[in-house]
Amino acid sequence: MISLLGMPQSHLLNNISDPKIKNFLDLAYQKTLRVSWDTIFPDLTEDALDLLKRLLEYDPEMRISAE
């Protein structure tokens, strides 16, 4: 997920209380190359890519819903 979405925003990281999880995320981010969505899904339309990005948002407040 980090390779697609990058690191979670700082306000989300601040909500993580377990130092082992924070350390894991830091290490994973340092070792991960960012990959663009259209590289992984080259045949998707712009609308489909936009939907995918909105569905896979880290922040549940920003993530789209069916409501």
C-alpha positions in Angstrom: 0.0 0.0 0.0 2.8 2.4 0.8 4.2 2.0 -2.8 0.8 3.1 -4.1 -0.5 5.6 -1.5 2.8 6.8 0.0 3.0 7.4 3.7 -0.2 8.2 5.7 -0.6 11.8 6.5 1.0 13.0 9.8 -2.4 13.5 11.5 -3.1 9.8 10.9 0.4 8.7 12.0 0.0 10.7 15.3 -3.0 8.4 16.1 -0.8 5.3 16.1 0.3 4.7 19.6 2.4 1.5 19.1 6.0 2.5 18.5 6.6 -0.8 16.7 4.0 0.0 14.1 5.4 3.5 13.6 8.9 2.1 13.2 7.7 -0.5 10.7 6.0 2.3 8.6 9.2 4.4 8.7 11.3 1.5 7.5 8.8 0.4 4.9 8.6 3.9 3.5 12.4 4.2 3.3 12.6 0.9 1.3 9.7 1.5 -1.0 9.7 3.1 -4.3 6.5 4.9 -5.2 4.6 3.5 -8.2 2.0 5.4 -10.1 -1.5 4.0 -10.5 -1.5 4.3 -14.3 1.7 2.2 -14.4 0.0 -0.7 -12.6 -3.3 -0.2 -14.3 -2.4 1.2 -17.7 -5.8 0.3 -19.3 -8.0 2.1 -16.8 -9.7 5.3 -17.8 -9.0 8.5 -15.9 -12.4 8.1 -14.1 -11.6 4.6 -13.0 -8.2 5.6 -11.7 -9.8 8.5 -9.8 -12.4 6.2 -8.3 -9.6 3.7 -7.2 -7.6 6.5 -5.6 -10.7 7.7 -3.7 -11.6 4.2 -2.5 -8.1 3.5 -1.3 -7.6 6.6 0.8 -5.9 6.1 4.2 -8.0 8.6 6.0 -11.5 7.3 6.5 -12.8 10.9 6.7 -11.5 11.5 3.1 -12.4 8.1 1.7 -15.5 8.1 -0.5 -18.5 6.0 0.6 -21.7 4.6 -0.9 -23.8 6.9 1.2 
